[in-house]
Amino acid sequence: MNRKELILSLCFTESSLRYKVTHSIKTVVGICGIDKRYWSDLLKENDVNINSLKAGEVIYDYLLDKNRGNKYRTLLEYKGIVTQTHLVDRVLELEKKLKEIR
């Protein structure tokens, strides 16, 4: 399954696709807005740099499996904002636009 538009959209909403971004939460780092307190071990096990698009993909895949393929719930959990669904809606809107121009 090709998810590059989704991963790009997700990471865009985290960092505007900037590798050298400063997040409001000190433990959150990189282009995909990854909280190193929770994800460092998983990324190390998979030999993936935390400040990479691949890191966002690895975490998304992990959460998608955990959420039994439920894309919306997976995005809510990735974003860490189970009550702020408008941010997930923005990710899905961006993904759709990217697919249209492809």
N, C-alpha and C positions, 0 to 999 in steps of 0.2 A: 504494500500500500504506500502510495506517495503522499507524504505528510509535510513536504518542505514548506508549503505555503502556511500551514498551521504553525509550525515551529517558528518560522520567520515572523508571523503575526504575533505570536505569543511573546517572543523576545523583543519585538518592536514595542509592545506595550510595557515592557519592563525597563527598557533602556534606550529606546529610539535607535536600536542597533548600534550602540556605542560600546566598544570594549572597555574603554577607560571611563566608566560612569561611577558616580558616587550615589549610592542609594541612601534613603532616609534611615534605614535600619542598618547598623554597623556590621552585622553578621551576614548581610545580603551583599553578594558580589556579582560583578560581571554582566555580560551582555544579556544573559537569560534571567537575571535577578534571582540567583540561587542562594538560599540560606545555607551557609557552610556548616552550621550546627547540625543540620539534619541530613545533608546529602554528601558530605565529604567522603565517607566510607564507601558508599555505593559507587561514586565516581572513581575512587582509587581502585576498587575491585575491578572496574571495567577499563582501567587505564585511560580515563578521559579527563582532560583539562577542565577545571570548573568554569573557566572563562572562555567557553566555546559554545557554538550552536549545538554541537554533538552532546554536550552536557544537558542542555534543555531537552533534547530528544530522548536521552537515556532516562531522565526523570519522568518525562511525559509517558514513555512506554511503561515504566514501572507503575505509575499511578493508574494508567489505563487498564493494566492487568488487574491491579488491586480493585478497581471500580467496575470490573467485569465488562469492559468495552464501552462504558457510558462516557462519551466524550465530554458532555456538559459537566458532569460531576467531576471528571478528571481535571478539567480546566479550573473549576472552582477550587479544588484542592491545591492545584499547582499555584494558583494565585494567592491561596491562603485567606480567602475572603468569602466564606460560604454565604454571607448575607448580601454581598455587593455584586449581584449578577450582571449589572450594567458593564462591568469590566470584562466579563466573559463574553457578553454580547459583542463588545468592541473587537475582541480577538476573532470571533467568528465572522464578523463583518469584514475585517481586513483580509481574512483567509479567502472569503468569497471573491473579493475584488482582485486579489492576486491570481486566483484561478481564472477569472474572466480575461485578464490581460495576457495570460500564458498562451 
